[in-house]
Amino acid sequence: MTNIIHPKNVLTYGTYDLFHVGHARLLERASGLGDRLFVGVSSDSFNAIKGKECVIPYDDRAEIVAALRHVHHVFPENDWEQKVEDIQRYNIDVFVMGDDWAGEFDHLKAHCEVVYLPRTEGISTTSLKDRLYPLSGSSADEPRPASAKLR
């Protein structure tokens, strides 16, 4: 009788706007927790619900994440409630998020292991936007018309 062992699947989510080394390091560490990394990239419509405005549109952000050697599969994150369904759909063993979310997803422990990884110090999308917006004549906190978005 042959014993078939399925690959250990890891799942994480993120917006991945203005992709930076912190994103790359978090995804690399997440992939080290298993054999295949599944990544839910927040859709533009979901980011709007969360009150986030992205510089880079969803399709481009998803393509960037999918191009990484550590990533097995990318799909859209459209709402907060889809996580349990995604865990079941992709046969997930480990759910991973940055430690700024510590405790927020503990309810998923009923479905898989939950791990919160430390974030890379000194880098974040917010800090990048704060550095870039003065160059564009606006601040990160003030709403901007579509024509004023950084390109």
C-alpha positions in Angstrom: 0.0 0.0 0.0 1.4 3.4 -1.0 1.2 6.2 1.5 0.3 9.4 -0.4 1.1 12.6 1.4 -0.3 15.9 0.1 1.9 18.9 -0.1 1.8 21.3 2.8 -0.2 24.3 1.6 0.3 27.8 3.0 -2.1 30.7 2.5 -1.7 34.5 3.0 -3.5 37.7 1.9 -2.4 41.2 1.2 -2.8 44.3 -1.0 0.8 44.4 -2.2 0.6 47.9 -3.5 4.0 49.5 -4.3 5.6 46.1 -4.0 8.7 46.3 -1.8 11.3 44.2 0.0 9.0 43.8 3.1 6.4 42.1 0.8 9.1 39.9 -0.7 10.5 38.8 2.6 7.1 38.1 4.1 6.1 35.9 1.2 9.5 34.1 1.2 9.2 33.3 4.9 5.5 32.2 4.5 6.6 29.9 1.7 9.2 28.3 4.0 6.3 27.0 6.2 5.2 24.6 3.5 5.5 23.3 0.0 3.1 25.6 -1.9 2.1 29.2 -1.2 -1.3 30.5 -2.1 -1.8 34.3 -2.1 -5.0 36.2 -2.0 -4.4 39.7 -3.4 -7.0 42.3 -2.3 -9.1 43.4 -5.3 -9.6 47.1 -6.0 -13.3 46.9 -4.9 -12.3 45.2 -1.6 -9.7 47.8 -1.0 -12.3 50.5 -1.6 -14.5 48.8 1.1 -11.5 48.9 3.5 -10.9 52.6 2.7 -7.6 51.9 0.9 -6.6 53.5 -2.4 -4.0 51.7 -4.4 -1.5 53.2 -6.7 -1.2 50.0 -8.7 -4.4 48.3 -10.0 -5.3 44.7 -9.0 -4.4 43.0 -12.2 -0.9 44.4 -12.1 -0.4 43.7 -8.4 -1.6 40.1 -8.9 0.8 39.7 -11.8 3.7 40.9 -9.7 2.9 38.5 -6.9 2.4 35.6 -9.3 5.8 36.2 -10.9 7.6 35.4 -7.6 9.3 32.0 -7.4 7.8 31.3 -4.0 4.2 31.8 -5.0 2.2 28.8 -6.4 -1.2 30.4 -7.0 -2.7 33.9 -6.8 -6.4 34.7 -6.6 -8.5 37.8 -5.8 -9.5 38.6 -2.2 -12.9 40.1 -2.5 -14.2 40.2 1.1 -13.4 39.4 4.7 -15.6 36.3 4.8 -14.0 34.2 2.0 -11.0 33.0 4.2 -12.7 29.7 5.4 -13.9 28.9 1.9 -10.4 29.5 0.6 -8.8 27.3 3.3 -11.1 24.5 2.3 -10.8 25.1 -1.5 -7.0 25.0 -1.5 -6.6 22.4 1.3 -4.6 24.8 3.4 -2.5 23.6 6.3 -1.1 27.0 7.5 -2.6 30.5 7.4 0.0 33.3 7.6 -0.3 37.0 8.2 2.1 39.8 9.3 2.3 40.2 13.1 0.5 43.6 12.9 -2.6 41.3 12.5 -1.8 39.2 15.6 -4.9 37.7 17.1 -7.2 38.9 14.4 -7.4 35.5 12.6 -7.2 33.2 15.6 -10.8 32.0 14.7 -9.2 30.2 11.7 -7.3 27.8 14.1 -10.4 25.6 13.9 -9.5 25.0 10.2 -5.7 25.1 10.0 -2.5 26.3 11.8 -2.4 30.2 12.1 1.0 31.9 12.1 1.8 35.6 12.5 5.2 36.5 11.1 7.2 39.6 12.0 7.2 42.4 9.5 10.3 43.9 8.0 11.3 46.9 10.0 11.7 50.2 8.4 9.6 49.5 5.3 5.8 49.6 4.6 3.6 50.8 1.8 2.3 53.6 4.0 5.9 54.8 4.6 6.6 54.7 0.9 3.5 56.7 0.1 4.4 59.2 2.8 7.7 59.7 1.1 6.3 59.9 -2.4 3.2 62.1 -1.9 5.2 65.3 -1.1 6.9 64.8 -4.4 3.5 64.9 -6.1 2.3 67.9 -4.2 -0.2 66.1 -1.9 -0.1 64.1 1.3 -0.9 60.4 2.0 -3.9 61.4 4.1 -5.7 63.7 1.7 -8.0 62.3 -1.0 -6.7 62.7 -4.5 -8.6 62.7 -7.8 -7.7 59.8 -10.1 -5.6 62.2 -12.2 -3.4 63.0 -9.3 -2.5 59.4 -8.5 1.2 58.5 -8.6 2.0 56.5 -11.7 
